[in-house]
Amino acid sequence: MYTGQCLCGQVRFEFGSKPEDVSVCHCSLCRRMTGTAFGVYVKVPAANLSLTAGSVQLNSYDVTDKLSMLSCPACGSYMYATHSDYAEFAYVCLGGLDDGHDIRPGYHEFVCSKASWFEIHDALPQFEGWSPDDQ
C-alpha cells in the first residue's frame, strides 16, 4: 500500500496498485502550479485511490477544460490531478507520498517547454509532448 498526505496532514490518501507510469512533466502549467521546474505524477487507476482523511475538504481547480487539480484547502498542497480524456486514472503528485516507497520516474514529457534555467542530467527518455503511451 502506498500512502501520502498534504503538507499540513489534514488530507491523507492511499492506493494499493503499483503504478505503471511515472512522469516528470515540464509543461508551463505544471511549472506554474508547482512553482518549480516540473511536476512529477504517478498514474494510478482512479478506483484504487482512496482518500483516508479530508475527502470532503478537497478544493478542485480547473487548470484547463479537461485538467483539474485537487488540493488541500488548508495548506494548498496539490494531491492529484484528473483529466477528462483519461477519467479512469488519477495522477497523484509524487512529492505527496510518504517516504519509503519504491516509485521512480520513468520519463520526461513536454521538454519542449522546460524551464530554460533547468538542465536534465539523467538518462530517462525525453518527449517533446505527451509520451507515446499517452496518445
N, C-alpha and C positions, 0 to 999 in steps of 0.2 A: 504494500500500500504506500502510495506517495502522498505526503501531507504538506500543507503550506498555510501561510497566513499573510495578512496585510501588516504594515508597519506597527500599528497600534495593537494588533491582536484581536480586534473585535470581529473580524471576518476570517473564518478558517475554512479550508477546503481539503478534499482528498479525492484521489482516483486510484483505481486498482490495476488498470491495464498499463503495461509498459508502452510508452509512446513509440510510434513508428517514425515520427517526423519531428525534428527539432531544427528550427530555422533561426538564423541571425538576419533580421530584416533591416536594411539600410535606407528604406524609403523615407522621404521627407516627413510623412505623417508619423511614423514611428519615432523618428528623431525628435520631433516636436513634442510628442506625447511623453516621452521618457526624459527629455532634456539631456540626452546623451547621444553618442554616435550611432546607436542602433537599439532595436528591441529584440529580445530572444524569446521565442514562443514554442511551447510544447503542444503539439497537436494530439488531442485525445478525443475519443468518442464522447459526445455530449452526454450520452446516457451513463457513462462511467464517472462523470464529475459530480461530486456531491458537496454542497455547502454544509458544513457541520456547525457553523455559528455565524450569525449575522445575515442570513439569507434574505430576510425581509428588508434589510438596510441598504442593499447594493444600489448604487447610482448607475445609470446607464447613459452613456454619451454617444450619440450617433456621429461618428467620425465622417462617414460618407452615407449615401443612401443604402449601402449594403453592409457596412462595417460598423459594429458597436463595441465600445469598451465598457466593461463593468468594473466599478471601483468601490472602495470603502468610503462612505460618506464622512467618516470622522477624520481619517488621515489622508485620504485621496489616493492611496495606493491602487494601481491598476491590478486587478486579479486575473481577468481573462478577457478575450475578445470573442465575438461571434461574427460570422459572415453569412449573409443570406444565401449565397451561392453554395455554401458548404455547411448547411444548417445541422448536419449530423455530427459536426465536430465543434469543440471548444478549443481555443488557443490560449493555453494557460501561460502566464508570464513566468518564465523560468526563475527569475530572481525572487519570486514569492515562495518558492519551495523551501521546506525545511532542509537543513544540512544533512549530509549523509546519503544522498541519492546518487545513482549511477548514470544519470542522464547527461549526455553531452551533445552539443550542436553538431549537425550533420552537413550544413552548407550555409553559404551567404546568398541572400537574394536582394534584388534591387540595388546591386552595386553601382549601377549607372547613376544613382543619386546619392551615393555615400558622401558623408561629410568630407570636405576637401582636406581638413586637418587630421583625418584619421587614415592610417595605413593598415591594411590587412596583412598580417605576417604569418598566418597559419596556412596549412596545405589543404584546407577544406575546399570543395568545389564552389565556384562563384558563378552566379547567374545575373544577367543584366536586368531581368524582371522576375516574374514568378519562376519557381523551379519547374522543370518539365513535368514533375508529378502533380503539380497544382493546376495544370492547364487542362 
